[in-house]
Amino acid sequence: VVLEAVREHQITERHARALVGQTPEFQEEMLGVILKEQLNVKQTEERLKATTVKDDVVEEKVVARPPEFAQDVSEARDIIADSLMEIRANGIRYEQKEKEHEDYVEIQIRLYRK
């Protein structure tokens, strides 16, 4: 549903990325809210934070990527989001958590076998 909304230009890829990792039912519900209330991406992310409980993530030291990678972070995030939408379309459950750091973006993905 979300992927179709992106293809039909009803929402942006950033809206869709914010919805990645949510249940299909919740994605559909939030899509309706986004369209009805014409939420921007920031408002969408704030609404998601207010309605979802996130697990605490153990902080780990991560080596920063070279500068040439940093220039393509948004493109890399788009590729990951598209891949996760395809994974979900194939019936595989997953959870995704993103954390913004000063020097890097941390993306944690958990794929469930069943």
C-alpha positions in Angstrom: 0.0 0.0 0.0 2.8 2.4 1.0 4.8 1.5 -2.1 1.8 2.2 -4.3 1.3 5.6 -2.7 5.0 6.5 -3.4 4.6 5.3 -7.0 1.5 7.4 -7.4 3.2 10.4 -5.8 0.7 10.6 -3.0 3.6 10.6 -0.4 7.3 11.0 -0.7 10.0 8.4 -0.3 10.9 10.0 3.1 7.3 9.5 4.3 7.5 5.8 3.2 10.9 5.4 4.9 9.4 6.6 8.2 6.7 3.9 7.9 9.2 1.1 7.2 9.3 -1.4 10.0 5.7 -0.9 11.1 3.0 -3.5 10.7 1.1 -3.4 7.3 -2.1 -2.6 9.2 -0.4 0.3 11.0 1.3 1.5 7.8 -2.1 1.6 6.1 -3.7 3.5 9.0 -0.8 6.0 9.1 -1.0 6.5 5.3 -4.6 7.5 5.7 -3.7 10.0 8.4 -0.8 11.4 6.3 -3.1 11.9 3.3 -6.1 13.2 5.3 -4.1 15.6 7.5 -1.5 16.4 4.8 1.4 15.7 7.3 4.9 16.6 6.2 7.7 14.2 6.9 8.7 15.7 10.3 5.1 15.6 11.5 4.8 12.0 10.3 8.0 11.0 12.2 6.8 12.8 15.3 3.4 11.1 15.1 5.1 7.7 14.7 7.4 8.4 17.7 4.3 9.3 19.8 2.4 6.1 18.8 5.2 3.5 18.8 7.3 2.2 21.6 10.8 1.5 20.6 13.2 -1.0 22.3 16.3 0.4 23.9 19.3 -0.1 21.7 22.7 -0.9 23.2 25.2 1.7 22.1 28.2 0.4 20.2 31.2 2.1 18.9 31.1 2.2 15.1 33.9 3.2 12.8 32.9 6.1 10.6 32.7 5.6 6.8 35.0 7.5 4.4 33.8 10.9 3.3 32.8 9.7 -0.2 30.2 7.4 1.4 28.8 10.3 3.5 27.9 12.2 0.4 25.6 9.3 -0.7 23.9 8.6 2.7 20.5 9.7 1.5 20.7 7.6 -1.6 21.9 4.6 0.5 18.9 5.1 2.8 16.5 5.2 -0.1 18.0 1.9 -1.5 17.7 0.2 1.9 14.1 1.5 2.3 13.2 0.2 -1.2 14.8 -3.2 -0.4 12.9 -3.5 2.9 9.6 -2.8 1.1 10.3 -5.6 -1.3 11.3 -7.9 1.6 7.9 -7.1 3.3 6.1 -7.6 0.0 7.6 -11.1 -0.1 6.1 -11.9 3.3 9.2 -11.6 5.5 8.7 -9.8 8.8 11.4 -7.4 10.0 12.1 -4.6 12.3 14.2 -1.5 11.5 15.6 1.1 13.8 17.5 4.2 12.7 19.6 6.4 14.8 21.1 9.7 13.6 24.5 10.4 14.9 26.7 13.5 14.2 29.0 11.6 11.9 26.9 8.7 10.7 23.5 7.1 10.5 23.0 3.8 12.3 20.5 1.4 10.7 19.6 -1.8 12.6 17.6 -4.4 10.7 16.2 -7.6 12.2 14.8 -10.2 9.8 12.5 -12.9 11.3 12.6 -16.4 10.0 8.9 -17.1 10.8 
